[in-house]
Amino acid sequence: MKSCSALVFFFAVATAHASQDKAVVDFIQSEMRERQIPGLQIAVIAHGKPVLSRMLGAASIQYGVPVTADSVFSINSATKSFTGVAVMQLAEQGKIDLQAPASRYLAGLPESWQGITVTQLLTHTSGLPDIIDPATSNLLPGGADAAWKAVQALPMESAPGQRFSYNQTNYVVLEKIIALLSGEPFLQFIQRKQFDPVGMPHSGFGDSRDVVKNKANSYRLGPDGKTLNNVIEDFPLYTRAGAGINSNVQDLSKWIVALQRGRLLKPASLRQLWAPTSFADASPAPWALGWPAIRRGEHRAVAGIGGARSAFYVYPDDDLAVIILTNLAGAQPEQLIDAVAGFYVPALKQLNSSGGGYALYRLRQEIARSGYGDLGRKLQQVMTQYAVSRPSQNALNSWGYRLLARHETKPAVAVLDLAVRLYPDDANAHDSLGEAYAADQATALAIRHYRRALELDPQNTNAAERLKALER
């Protein structure tokens, strides 16, 4: 029979965990309301075990279907993290050299592509032109073969290794290399080497043309910032090394634990996979091998981020991971993950480098009580009271644009003005505040901030075009 003191300790620990779980869920539900997210799954994995798993909201608005443990969500470009693992598996087999040129494995590449390494493909530092047409956000026209032929005829964007430029061509090339070196189609290789060994029955590839069991509907907010529209997902077969996986937090949790515990890669390979890379001049590049490198140094983090709707962060030194999957394109759950992780590793609340979501959560609570006036002072009070870092410019910018989309122009001006006060030398902050002032019919102030945006970034074409229109 357990002693009284042991029972007291047990219930104290259980109560503390329940309180922590409630705090996390309260935070997430508040963000769902703020960002108008219909449905969401969240999981936290600490020391190889799930410590939180919640299913919230609606998987389908039109059919009234709730999110359940079996629901699956598009992870979009977070698929690239699986591709990074696949390349490392081939490297362990001695089939691929990460520093070798892609042309060693794939014949017929253009002359200007010959020196691009496998690592540069994985990290978007290849300098390749994009197979996605910027005018339409779709593949170059004419179908798969025509698009592949067309992109090879385009000029390079930069010399290999010189700068970061996110595009899908890198992963089209990787898909071809993986299929060639593995001797099987890319999708089959991922199934055999990752989904099956881990036991991921809910995970697979597919888009809106495929029948995907328990798939949550995909949405985005319309121009009014309030109405939900359906998203038609299109991931052509040969682009699926870059996007196209559907999964849920249960499967992804098992996959991350399998990586951490050496079931998919040897420890040395995993360290290499998650190590941030460098440009040709040895300056730091923003990606590891298929994984965005969110933070270097203390409490380092790597991620999978897709479609501004699904994301997972792994904190290797803290043996922690957080997964948030949503069915709203533009929800940007990556801005929330450091804040969630901060409930389990309190030091992360002081970092919050990917957004500062917890500070904004508490600031919105204060605004609900006392309005948008004197936001700078209120933010400072929040930062002091809760010992959290200031929000990033990107997080403030996203909040301001959500307000603008809902035609809440005065609050948008207040938020974006706060961003300028915190980040006075950020061109994007001034550009965004200029847009808010223009929406509020404050033309002189809009012109002032567009001019400042151009001073800070002469290549800011949006600011230049808006100035022309306002100064007529």
C-alpha positions as CSV (number, residue, x, y, z in Angstrom):
1,M,0.0,0.0,0.0
2,K,1.3,3.4,-0.9
3,S,2.2,5.8,1.9
4,C,0.1,9.0,2.3
5,S,3.1,11.1,1.4
6,A,3.6,9.2,-1.9
7,L,0.0,9.6,-2.8
8,V,0.2,13.4,-2.0
9,F,3.2,13.6,-4.3
10,F,1.5,11.7,-7.1
11,F,-1.6,13.9,-7.0
12,A,0.5,17.1,-6.8
13,V,2.4,16.0,-10.0
14,A,-0.8,15.0,-11.7
15,T,-2.4,18.4,-10.8
16,A,0.7,20.3,-12.1
17,H,0.6,18.4,-15.4
18,A,-3.1,19.0,-15.8
19,S,-2.6,22.7,-15.1
20,Q,0.2,22.9,-17.6
21,D,-1.9,21.1,-20.3
22,K,-4.8,23.5,-19.7
23,A,-2.5,26.5,-20.0
24,V,-1.2,25.2,-23.4
25,V,-4.7,24.4,-24.7
26,D,-6.0,27.8,-23.5
27,F,-3.2,29.5,-25.5
28,I,-3.8,27.4,-28.6
29,Q,-7.6,28.0,-28.5
30,S,-7.0,31.7,-28.1
31,E,-4.8,31.6,-31.2
32,M,-7.3,29.6,-33.1
33,R,-9.9,32.3,-32.5
34,E,-7.5,35.1,-33.4
35,R,-6.3,33.4,-36.6
36,Q,-9.7,31.9,-37.4
37,I,-8.3,28.3,-37.6
38,P,-11.2,25.8,-38.1
39,G,-9.4,22.7,-37.0
40,L,-6.1,21.8,-35.4
41,Q,-4.0,19.0,-33.9
42,I,-1.2,19.6,-31.5
43,A,1.3,17.2,-29.9
44,V,4.3,17.7,-27.6
45,I,7.0,15.0,-27.3
46,A,9.5,15.2,-24.4
47,H,12.3,12.7,-23.9
48,G,10.9,10.3,-26.5
49,K,7.3,10.2,-25.1
50,P,4.1,12.2,-25.9
51,V,3.2,14.5,-23.0
52,L,0.4,16.3,-24.8
53,S,-1.9,15.5,-27.7
54,R,-5.1,17.4,-28.4
55,M,-7.6,17.5,-31.3
56,L,-9.5,20.8,-31.6
57,G,-12.1,22.3,-33.8
58,A,-13.6,21.1,-37.1
59,A,-12.0,19.0,-39.8
60,S,-14.8,19.9,-42.2
61,I,-17.0,23.0,-41.8
62,Q,-19.4,22.0,-44.6
63,Y,-20.0,18.5,-43.2
64,G,-19.7,19.3,-39.5
65,V,-17.0,16.8,-38.9
66,P,-14.8,17.4,-35.8
67,V,-11.0,16.9,-35.8
68,T,-10.3,13.4,-34.3
69,A,-7.1,11.4,-33.6
70,D,-7.6,9.8,-37.1
71,S,-7.9,13.1,-39.0
72,V,-5.0,13.8,-41.4
73,F,-3.8,17.2,-42.6
74,S,-1.6,18.4,-45.5
75,I,1.9,19.2,-44.3
76,N,2.8,20.8,-47.7
77,S,6.5,21.7,-47.8
78,A,7.3,20.1,-44.5
79,T,7.5,17.1,-46.8
80,K,11.0,18.4,-47.6
81,S,12.1,17.1,-44.1
82,F,11.3,13.6,-45.2
83,T,13.3,14.1,-48.4
84,G,16.3,15.2,-46.3
85,V,16.0,12.0,-44.3
86,A,15.8,10.0,-47.5
87,V,19.0,11.5,-48.9
88,M,20.8,10.8,-45.6
89,Q,19.6,7.1,-45.8
90,L,21.1,6.9,-49.3
91,A,24.3,8.5,-48.0
92,E,24.5,5.9,-45.2
93,Q,24.3,3.2,-47.9
94,G,27.2,4.8,-49.8
95,K,25.0,5.6,-52.8
96,I,25.3,9.4,-52.6
97,D,27.9,12.0,-51.6
98,L,26.4,15.1,-50.2
99,Q,29.2,17.3,-51.5
100,A,29.2,15.7,-55.0
101,P,27.6,17.6,-57.9
102,A,24.1,16.4,-58.7
103,S,25.3,15.9,-62.3
104,R,27.3,12.9,-61.0
105,Y,24.0,11.1,-60.5
106,L,21.6,12.7,-63.0
107,A,22.7,12.9,-66.6
108,G,21.7,15.6,-69.1
109,L,21.6,18.6,-66.8
110,P,22.3,22.0,-68.3
111,E,26.0,23.1,-68.3
112,S,25.2,25.9,-65.8
113,W,23.8,23.3,-63.4
114,Q,26.8,21.0,-63.5
115,G,28.6,22.2,-60.3
116,I,25.5,22.3,-58.0
117,T,26.0,19.9,-55.1
118,V,23.4,17.7,-53.4
119,T,23.7,19.8,-50.2
120,Q,23.0,23.0,-52.2
121,L,19.8,21.4,-53.5
122,L,18.7,20.4,-50.0
123,T,19.4,23.9,-48.6
124,H,18.0,26.1,-51.4
125,T,21.5,27.6,-52.1
126,S,21.8,26.1,-55.6
127,G,21.0,29.3,-57.5
128,L,18.5,27.4,-59.7
129,P,15.6,29.1,-61.4
130,D,12.2,28.2,-60.0
131,I,9.9,25.7,-61.8
132,I,7.0,27.6,-60.2
133,D,5.8,30.5,-62.4
134,P,5.8,33.6,-60.1
135,A,3.0,35.2,-62.1
136,T,0.6,32.3,-61.4
137,S,2.1,30.4,-58.4
138,N,1.6,27.3,-60.5
139,L,4.1,25.1,-62.4
140,L,5.5,26.5,-65.6
141,P,2.9,25.8,-68.3
142,G,2.5,22.8,-70.5
143,G,2.6,19.9,-68.1
144,A,5.3,18.0,-66.3
145,D,7.7,17.4,-69.2
146,A,7.3,20.9,-70.7
147,A,7.8,22.5,-67.3
148,W,11.0,20.5,-66.7
149,K,12.3,21.4,-70.1
150,A,11.4,25.1,-69.7
151,V,13.1,25.5,-66.3
152,Q,16.3,24.1,-67.7
153,A,16.3,26.8,-70.3
154,L,16.0,29.7,-67.8
155,P,19.1,31.5,-66.6
156,M,20.5,30.8,-63.1
157,E,19.4,33.2,-60.4
158,S,22.9,33.2,-58.8
159,A,26.1,31.2,-58.6
160,P,25.8,28.0,-56.6
161,G,26.4,28.6,-52.9
162,Q,26.1,32.4,-53.0
163,R,22.6,33.0,-51.6
164,F,19.4,31.4,-50.3
165,S,16.5,31.3,-52.7
166,Y,13.6,29.0,-51.7
167,N,12.2,27.2,-54.8
168,Q,10.8,23.9,-55.8
169,T,13.3,23.1,-58.6
170,N,15.8,21.9,-56.0
171,Y,13.4,19.2,-54.8
172,V,12.3,18.2,-58.3
173,V,16.0,17.4,-59.0
174,L,16.3,15.5,-55.7
175,E,13.2,13.4,-56.5
176,K,14.8,12.3,-59.7
177,I,18.1,11.5,-57.9
178,I,16.5,9.5,-55.1
179,A,14.4,7.5,-57.5
180,L,17.4,6.7,-59.6
181,L,19.8,5.8,-56.8
182,S,17.2,3.8,-54.8
183,G,15.9,1.9,-57.8
184,E,12.3,2.6,-57.0
185,P,9.8,5.5,-57.3
186,F,10.3,8.2,-54.8
187,L,6.9,7.7,-53.1
188,Q,7.6,4.0,-52.7
189,F,11.1,4.7,-51.2
190,I,9.6,7.0,-48.6
191,Q,6.9,4.4,-47.8
192,R,9.3,1.5,-47.5
193,K,12.1,3.4,-45.6
194,Q,10.2,5.8,-43.4
195,F,6.4,5.2,-43.1
196,D,6.5,1.4,-42.8
197,P,9.4,1.0,-40.4
198,V,8.0,3.7,-38.0
199,G,4.4,2.5,-38.3
200,M,2.6,5.5,-39.8
201,P,-0.7,4.1,-41.1
202,H,-2.3,7.5,-41.5
203,S,0.5,9.0,-43.6
204,G,0.8,9.1,-47.4
205,F,1.0,11.3,-50.4
206,G,-2.0,12.9,-52.1
207,D,-3.7,16.1,-53.2
208,S,-7.3,17.2,-54.0
209,R,-7.5,14.7,-56.9
210,D,-6.8,11.8,-54.6
211,V,-9.1,10.0,-52.2
212,V,-7.4,10.4,-48.8
213,K,-9.2,8.7,-45.9
214,N,-10.0,11.1,-43.0
215,K,-8.5,14.1,-44.8
216,A,-9.4,17.4,-43.2
217,N,-10.7,20.0,-45.6
218,S,-8.3,22.7,-46.5
219,Y,-9.3,26.3,-46.2
220,R,-8.0,29.9,-46.6
221,L,-9.5,33.2,-45.6
222,G,-11.2,35.2,-48.3
223,P,-10.5,38.9,-49.1
224,D,-12.7,40.0,-46.3
225,G,-10.5,38.3,-43.8
226,K,-13.5,36.4,-42.4
227,T,-15.0,34.1,-45.0
228,L,-13.5,30.7,-45.5
229,N,-12.8,29.5,-49.0
230,N,-11.9,25.9,-50.0
231,V,-8.3,25.3,-51.1
232,I,-7.7,23.1,-54.1
233,E,-4.4,21.3,-53.4
234,D,-2.3,20.4,-56.5
235,F,0.9,18.5,-55.9
236,P,1.9,16.9,-59.3
237,L,3.7,13.5,-58.9
238,Y,7.2,14.6,-59.8
239,T,7.1,17.6,-57.3
240,R,6.2,15.4,-54.3
241,A,9.7,15.4,-52.9
242,G,8.9,19.1,-52.0
243,A,5.3,18.8,-51.0
244,G,2.4,16.3,-50.8
245,I,2.4,14.3,-47.6
246,N,-0.7,14.1,-45.5
247,S,-0.3,13.0,-41.9
248,N,-1.4,13.5,-38.3
249,V,0.3,14.3,-35.0
250,Q,0.3,10.7,-33.9
251,D,2.3,9.5,-36.9
252,L,4.6,12.5,-37.0
253,S,5.3,12.0,-33.3
254,K,6.4,8.4,-33.9
255,W,8.5,9.5,-36.8
256,I,10.3,12.2,-34.8
257,V,11.0,9.8,-32.0
258,A,12.3,7.2,-34.4
259,L,14.7,9.8,-35.8
260,Q,15.8,10.8,-32.3
261,R,16.3,7.2,-31.2
262,G,18.3,6.1,-34.2
263,R,15.7,3.9,-35.9
264,L,15.9,5.7,-39.2
265,L,19.4,7.1,-39.2
266,K,22.6,6.6,-37.3
267,P,23.3,9.2,-34.7
268,A,26.1,10.7,-36.7
269,S,23.9,11.0,-39.7
270,L,21.1,12.7,-37.7
271,R,23.6,15.2,-36.4
272,Q,24.7,16.0,-39.9
273,L,21.0,16.2,-41.1
274,W,20.2,18.8,-38.4
275,A,23.4,20.8,-38.6
276,P,23.0,24.3,-40.0
277,T,24.9,24.8,-43.3
278,S,26.9,27.7,-44.7
279,F,27.2,29.6,-47.9
280,A,30.4,29.4,-50.0
281,D,31.9,32.3,-48.0
282,A,31.4,30.3,-44.8
283,S,28.6,32.7,-43.5
284,P,25.6,30.9,-42.0
285,A,22.8,29.7,-44.3
286,P,19.3,29.4,-43.1
287,W,18.7,25.7,-43.6
288,A,20.0,22.4,-42.5
289,L,19.6,19.4,-44.9
290,G,15.9,19.6,-45.8
291,W,15.1,21.3,-42.5
292,P,14.9,25.0,-41.8
293,A,17.4,25.8,-39.1
294,I,15.3,28.0,-36.8
295,R,17.9,28.7,-34.2
296,R,21.7,28.0,-33.7
297,G,23.5,27.8,-30.4
298,E,21.5,27.6,-27.2
299,H,18.2,25.8,-27.5
300,R,18.8,25.2,-31.2
301,A,15.8,24.1,-33.2
302,V,15.2,22.6,-36.7
303,A,11.8,22.4,-38.3
304,G,9.4,21.3,-41.0
305,I,7.2,24.1,-42.2
306,G,4.5,23.8,-44.8
307,G,2.0,26.0,-46.5
308,A,1.9,28.4,-43.5
309,R,-0.5,25.8,-42.1
310,S,1.5,22.9,-40.6
311,A,4.7,22.9,-38.7
312,F,6.9,20.9,-36.4
313,Y,10.0,21.9,-34.4
314,V,12.6,19.6,-33.0
315,Y,14.8,20.9,-30.1
316,P,17.7,18.4,-30.2
317,D,19.5,19.6,-27.1
318,D,16.3,19.8,-25.1
319,D,15.0,16.4,-26.3
320,L,11.7,18.1,-27.1
321,A,9.5,18.4,-30.2
322,V,6.2,20.3,-30.9
323,I,3.8,19.6,-33.8
324,I,0.9,21.8,-34.8
325,L,-1.2,20.8,-37.9
326,T,-4.0,23.0,-39.1
327,N,-6.4,23.1,-42.0
328,L,-6.1,26.8,-42.7
329,A,-3.5,28.0,-45.2
330,G,-2.0,31.2,-43.7
331,A,-2.5,30.2,-40.1
332,Q,1.3,30.3,-39.5
333,P,1.4,27.8,-36.6
334,E,5.2,28.1,-36.8
335,Q,4.8,31.4,-34.9
336,L,3.3,29.6,-32.0
337,I,5.6,26.6,-31.5
338,D,8.4,28.3,-29.4
339,A,5.6,29.6,-27.1
340,V,4.2,26.1,-26.7
341,A,7.7,24.8,-26.1
342,G,8.2,27.5,-23.5
343,F,5.6,25.8,-21.3
344,Y,8.0,22.8,-21.1
345,V,11.4,24.6,-21.3
346,P,10.8,28.0,-19.6
347,A,14.0,29.4,-21.1
348,L,12.4,29.3,-24.5
349,K,9.9,32.0,-23.5
350,Q,12.9,34.4,-23.4
351,L,13.9,33.4,-26.9
352,N,10.8,33.0,-28.9
353,S,12.8,33.7,-32.0
354,S,10.2,32.4,-34.4
355,G,7.5,34.8,-33.3
356,G,7.1,35.8,-29.7
357,G,3.6,34.3,-29.7
358,Y,3.2,34.2,-26.0
359,A,3.9,37.9,-25.6
360,L,1.2,38.7,-28.2
361,Y,-1.2,36.3,-26.6
362,R,-0.9,38.1,-23.3
363,L,-1.0,41.5,-25.0
364,R,-4.3,40.7,-26.7
365,Q,-5.7,39.8,-23.3
366,E,-4.7,43.3,-22.1
367,I,-6.2,44.9,-25.2
368,A,-9.5,43.1,-24.5
369,R,-9.5,44.9,-21.2
370,S,-8.3,48.3,-22.1
371,G,-8.1,48.8,-25.9
372,Y,-5.3,49.4,-28.3
373,G,-4.0,52.6,-26.8
374,D,-0.4,52.9,-25.6
375,L,0.6,49.5,-26.9
376,G,4.3,49.9,-26.3
377,R,3.8,50.4,-22.5
378,K,1.4,47.5,-22.4
379,L,3.8,45.2,-24.2
380,Q,6.6,46.1,-21.9
381,Q,4.4,45.3,-18.9
382,V,3.6,41.9,-20.4
383,M,7.2,41.2,-21.1
384,T,8.1,42.0,-17.5
385,Q,5.2,40.2,-15.9
386,Y,5.6,37.0,-17.8
387,A,9.4,37.1,-18.4
388,V,9.0,36.7,-22.2
389,S,10.9,38.2,-25.1
390,R,9.5,40.8,-27.4
391,P,7.6,39.6,-30.5
392,S,9.3,39.5,-33.8
393,Q,8.6,41.9,-36.6
394,N,7.2,39.1,-38.6
395,A,4.7,38.2,-35.9
396,L,3.5,41.8,-35.5
397,N,3.3,42.1,-39.2
398,S,1.1,39.0,-39.5
399,W,-1.2,40.3,-36.8
400,G,-1.5,43.7,-38.4
401,Y,-2.4,42.2,-41.7
402,R,-5.0,40.0,-40.2
403,L,-6.6,43.1,-38.7
404,L,-6.3,44.9,-42.1
405,A,-8.0,41.9,-43.8
406,R,-10.9,42.3,-41.4
407,H,-11.0,46.0,-42.2
408,E,-10.1,46.9,-38.6
409,T,-7.8,49.7,-39.8
410,K,-7.3,51.7,-36.5
411,P,-6.1,48.6,-34.6
412,A,-4.0,47.6,-37.6
413,V,-2.3,51.0,-37.5
414,A,-1.6,50.6,-33.8
415,V,-0.1,47.2,-34.1
416,L,2.1,48.0,-37.2
417,D,3.1,51.3,-35.6
418,L,4.4,49.2,-32.6
419,A,6.3,47.1,-35.1
420,V,8.0,50.2,-36.5
421,R,8.8,51.5,-33.0
422,L,10.4,48.1,-32.1
423,Y,12.2,47.7,-35.4
424,P,12.8,51.2,-36.8
425,D,15.4,50.0,-39.3
426,D,13.2,47.3,-40.8
427,A,12.0,48.2,-44.3
428,N,9.1,45.8,-44.3
429,A,7.8,47.3,-41.0
430,H,7.6,50.7,-42.6
431,D,6.1,49.3,-45.8
432,S,3.4,47.6,-43.8
433,L,2.6,50.6,-41.7
434,G,2.4,52.6,-44.9
435,E,-0.3,50.2,-46.2
436,A,-2.2,50.5,-42.9
437,Y,-2.1,54.3,-43.1
438,A,-3.2,54.2,-46.7
439,A,-6.2,52.0,-45.8
440,D,-7.0,54.5,-43.0
441,Q,-7.0,57.4,-45.5
442,A,-4.0,59.0,-43.8
443,T,-2.2,59.6,-47.1
444,A,0.6,61.9,-45.7
445,L,1.6,59.3,-43.1
446,A,1.4,56.5,-45.7
447,I,3.8,58.4,-48.0
448,R,6.2,59.1,-45.1
449,H,6.6,55.4,-44.2
450,Y,6.7,54.2,-47.8
451,R,9.6,56.7,-48.4
452,R,11.4,55.3,-45.3
453,A,10.9,51.8,-46.6
454,L,12.5,52.7,-49.9
455,E,15.4,54.4,-48.1
456,L,16.0,51.2,-46.1
457,D,15.5,48.9,-49.1
458,P,15.8,50.6,-52.5
459,Q,14.7,47.3,-54.1
460,N,11.3,47.5,-52.4
461,T,9.1,47.6,-55.6
462,N,5.8,47.6,-53.6
463,A,6.8,50.8,-51.8
464,A,7.9,52.4,-55.0
465,E,4.6,51.5,-56.8
466,R,2.4,52.6,-53.9
467,L,4.3,55.9,-53.7
468,K,3.6,56.6,-57.3
469,A,-0.1,56.0,-56.8
470,L,-0.3,58.1,-53.6
471,E,1.8,61.1,-55.0
472,R,-0.2,61.6,-58.2
